[in-house]
Amino acid sequence: MVYAVKIDGREVGDGQVGPVTRRLQNAYKKLTEESGVPIPSNQEN
């Protein structure tokens, strides 16, 4: 999930991430932490 603060060089709204987008991002993060399937990483530890 991504947000858009500018499209075609023009600001959307006030150019900041809004409260609804933040709530959606937080809800999605919580959902995937609780019920998501871990994806293996190719990074070495």
C-alpha positions in Angstrom: 0.0 0.0 0.0 1.4 3.3 -1.0 0.2 6.9 -0.7 0.3 9.7 -3.3 1.1 13.2 -2.3 1.9 14.4 -5.9 0.6 13.3 -9.3 1.9 14.7 -12.6 3.9 17.3 -10.6 0.7 18.6 -8.8 0.2 18.2 -5.1 -2.7 16.1 -3.9 -4.6 17.8 -1.0 -2.0 19.5 1.1 0.9 17.4 0.0 1.0 15.4 3.2 0.0 11.8 4.0 -3.5 12.1 5.6 -5.0 10.5 8.7 -7.1 8.0 6.8 -4.1 6.7 4.9 -2.1 6.4 8.1 -4.9 4.5 9.7 -5.1 2.1 6.7 -1.4 1.6 6.7 -1.4 0.8 10.5 -4.3 -1.6 10.2 -2.7 -3.4 7.2 0.6 -3.7 9.1 -1.1 -5.1 12.2 -3.1 -7.6 10.1 0.0 -8.9 8.3 2.0 -9.1 11.5 -0.7 -11.2 13.1 -1.8 -13.4 10.1 0.7 -13.0 7.4 3.1 -15.6 6.1 6.8 -14.7 6.6 8.7 -14.2 3.3 12.3 -15.4 3.3 14.9 -12.8 2.8 18.0 -13.2 0.6 20.0 -11.0 3.0 22.8 -12.6 4.9 22.7 -12.2 8.7 
